[in-house]
């Protein structure tokens, strides 16, 4: 599993600006040359809560009681250093089929057109088995050779031993390398600095997906 190896905060957010939302694959998106890091995951995986914990903000990303409500790709400029991209949650059964059908081309359109994307953080719920949508996302990213980090959320629901076993089981099921996986909890802050350090490594890497 990824680790910081130190006590210094790898991501101190001094400036955070919401740039806007992208509502369609051919729609508006910010014009920038800054590196981008995208976050994706099924609805109700805890993405908004984790983003708020990562940025150390209470409401940078909206936390909804109704999964599947975020319908746009939201862009945030962080420290004038990189763009954090919040992709819509996928796979929530109660969302109309027509709406779910709109999200896939939106997400894939963004991923295919983003020349400055440095990597994607895929969130997986520690309490659930990886879904077909999760596997499809990993396959799509592998085809594009997009670097992927996997954040396994809601780890506060497990004790230490059970948590380690759960993380190992998910990693094995998806054939993930140990250094791709970061166990996290937005509630306790577990893994926040590990994830931040891994993000900064991606942002400063010379490899891109454009």
Buried (B, 14 or more C-beta within 10 A) or exposed (E): BBEBEEEEEBBEBEEBEEBBBBBEBEEEBBEEEBBBBBBBBBBBBBBBBBBBBBBBEEEBBEEEEEBBEBBBBBBBBBEEBBBBBBBBBBBBEEBEEEEBEBBBEBBBBBBEEBEBBBBBBBBBBBEBEBBEBBEEBBEBBEEBEBBBBBBBBBBBBBEEEEBBEBBEEBBEEBEBEEEBBBBBBBBEEBBBBBBBBBBBBBBEEEEBBE
